[in-house]
Amino acid sequence: MPPSEQLETPLASPSLVLSQSPTTSGSARFSWSRWLRYYYLRLIRLQSTPEAIGRGLAVGVFAGSFPIFGLQTLVAILLAMMVRGNKLVAAAGTWISNPLTYVPFFVFNYQVGQWILGSHRHTDLKAVASSWQHWQDWGGEMVITMFLGCAVVGLILGVISYFVGVRLVQNYRQRRLSRSQRLV
């Protein structure tokens, strides 16, 4: 395939996602929009059933709700294997928490944990820093509160994302089928 045809292929591999502009005299530059479109189309065109894609999305969102940075994707893939969900979608679902949303997302999860446990006390950081035992007690209490809030929020978002994901895949496939029938 000539290089000019490779550049126009909508599903070229990400390393070939380059565009040429007339002003750069044939030099290649990276295009974020093409790169994002490539991965969007790869997700949409997965050959799994809508339910498997929905299960993958649900466990990915659930795993992404926990502050286990670096392990979220691994946990999501393991959970997807357990529930027979799509592993690629599970990995993508973990991006519900990302560098732009970490702080507000986990503060919200912590507050949900506080609400469930009924502990709305403010921590005196001077007292916590005064001894190692206070530091351990506060850390343990904070982890329990955070993980409880993450589990509840993750479960709710996971259930919602399952139904939304199944519906989106079904709608997309139905539109694609009706479009292809009109062309025939």
C-alpha positions in Angstrom: 0.0 0.0 0.0 1.5 3.4 -1.0 2.2 5.8 1.9 -0.4 8.3 0.7 -3.1 5.6 1.1 -1.9 4.7 4.6 -2.4 8.2 5.8 -6.0 8.3 4.6 -7.0 5.0 6.2 -9.3 5.8 9.1 -8.0 2.9 11.2 -4.3 3.2 10.5 -2.2 2.0 13.5 -1.4 4.8 16.0 2.2 4.9 14.9 0.9 5.9 11.4 -1.5 8.5 12.7 0.2 11.3 10.9 -1.2 13.9 8.7 0.5 16.1 6.1 -0.4 19.7 5.8 0.4 21.6 2.6 2.3 24.2 4.6 4.8 21.7 6.0 5.9 20.5 2.6 5.2 16.8 3.2 6.7 16.6 6.6 4.6 14.6 9.0 3.2 15.7 12.3 1.2 13.9 15.0 -2.6 14.5 15.1 -4.3 14.0 18.4 -7.7 14.1 16.8 -6.9 11.2 14.5 -5.3 9.3 17.4 -8.4 9.7 19.6 -10.7 8.8 16.7 -8.7 5.7 16.0 -9.1 4.4 19.6 -12.7 5.5 19.7 -13.5 3.5 16.6 -11.6 0.5 17.9 -13.7 0.5 21.1 -16.9 1.0 19.2 -16.2 -1.7 16.7 -15.3 -4.4 19.2 -16.6 -7.8 18.2 -17.8 -8.7 21.7 -21.5 -8.8 22.6 -23.0 -5.6 24.0 -23.3 -7.3 27.4 -19.7 -8.4 27.5 -18.7 -4.8 26.6 -21.0 -3.5 29.3 -19.5 -5.8 31.9 -16.0 -4.8 30.9 -17.0 -1.1 31.2 -18.7 -1.7 34.6 -15.7 -3.4 36.2 -13.3 -0.9 34.7 -15.3 2.0 36.1 -15.5 0.1 39.5 -11.8 -0.5 39.6 -11.1 3.1 38.5 -13.0 4.3 41.5 -10.3 3.2 43.9 -7.0 5.1 44.6 -4.8 2.2 43.7 -2.7 4.0 41.1 -0.9 1.8 38.8 -3.0 -1.2 39.7 -6.4 0.0 38.5 -5.9 -1.4 35.1 -4.7 -4.8 36.3 -7.6 -5.1 38.8 -10.0 -4.1 36.0 -8.7 -6.8 33.7 -8.7 -9.5 36.4 -12.3 -8.5 37.2 -13.3 -8.6 33.6 -11.9 -12.1 33.3 -14.0 -13.1 36.3 -17.2 -11.7 34.9 -16.4 -12.5 31.3 -16.3 -8.9 30.3 -14.3 -7.2 27.6 -10.8 -6.7 28.9 -9.9 -3.7 26.6 -13.1 -1.9 27.6 -12.3 -2.7 31.3 -8.9 -1.1 30.9 -10.4 2.0 29.3 -13.1 2.3 32.0 -10.4 2.9 34.6 -9.8 6.3 33.1 -12.9 7.6 35.0 -10.2 8.6 37.4 -7.3 10.3 35.7 -4.8 13.1 36.5 -7.5 15.7 35.9 -10.1 14.1 38.1 -8.1 12.4 40.9 -8.6 15.1 43.6 -12.3 15.9 43.2 -13.2 12.3 42.6 -11.4 10.9 45.6 -12.5 13.8 47.9 -16.1 13.0 46.9 -15.5 9.3 47.6 -14.0 10.1 51.0 -17.0 12.2 51.9 -19.3 9.4 50.9 -17.4 7.1 53.2 -17.6 9.6 56.0 -21.4 10.0 55.4 -21.9 6.2 55.5 -19.8 5.8 58.6 -21.3 8.9 60.2 -18.0 10.4 61.0 -17.9 14.1 60.1 -15.1 15.1 62.4 -12.2 17.3 61.3 -8.8 16.0 62.0 -6.3 18.0 64.0 -3.1 17.5 62.0 -0.9 18.7 64.9 -2.3 16.0 67.1 -1.9 13.4 64.4 1.7 14.5 63.8 2.5 14.4 67.6 3.1 10.6 67.7 3.5 7.6 65.5 0.5 5.9 67.1 -1.8 8.8 66.3 -0.4 8.9 62.7 -1.2 5.1 62.3 -4.7 5.4 63.8 -5.6 8.4 61.5 -4.1 6.6 58.5 -6.1 3.4 59.1 -9.3 5.4 59.7 -8.7 7.4 56.5 -8.1 4.3 54.4 -11.2 2.5 55.7 -13.3 5.6 55.1 -11.8 6.2 51.6 -12.2 2.6 50.4 -15.7 2.3 51.7 -16.7 5.5 49.8 -14.9 4.2 46.7 -16.7 0.8 46.9 -20.1 2.4 47.1 -19.5 5.1 44.4 -17.7 2.5 42.2 -20.6 0.0 42.6 -23.2 2.7 41.7 -21.2 4.0 38.8 -20.4 0.5 37.6 -24.1 -0.5 37.5 -25.0 2.7 35.6 -22.1 2.3 33.2 -23.1 -1.3 32.4 -26.6 -0.2 31.3 -25.3 2.9 29.5 -22.6 0.9 27.8 -24.9 -1.9 26.6 -27.4 0.7 25.3 -24.8 2.7 23.4 -23.3 -0.4 21.7 -26.7 -1.7 20.8 -27.7 1.7 19.4 -24.5 2.0 17.4 -24.8 -1.4 15.9 -28.4 -0.9 15.0 -27.6 2.4 13.3 -24.7 0.8 11.4 -26.9 -2.1 10.4 -29.7 0.1 9.1 -27.2 2.3 7.2 -25.7 -0.7 5.5 -29.1 -2.0 4.6 -30.0 1.4 3.0 -26.9 1.2 0.9 -27.7 -2.2 -0.5 
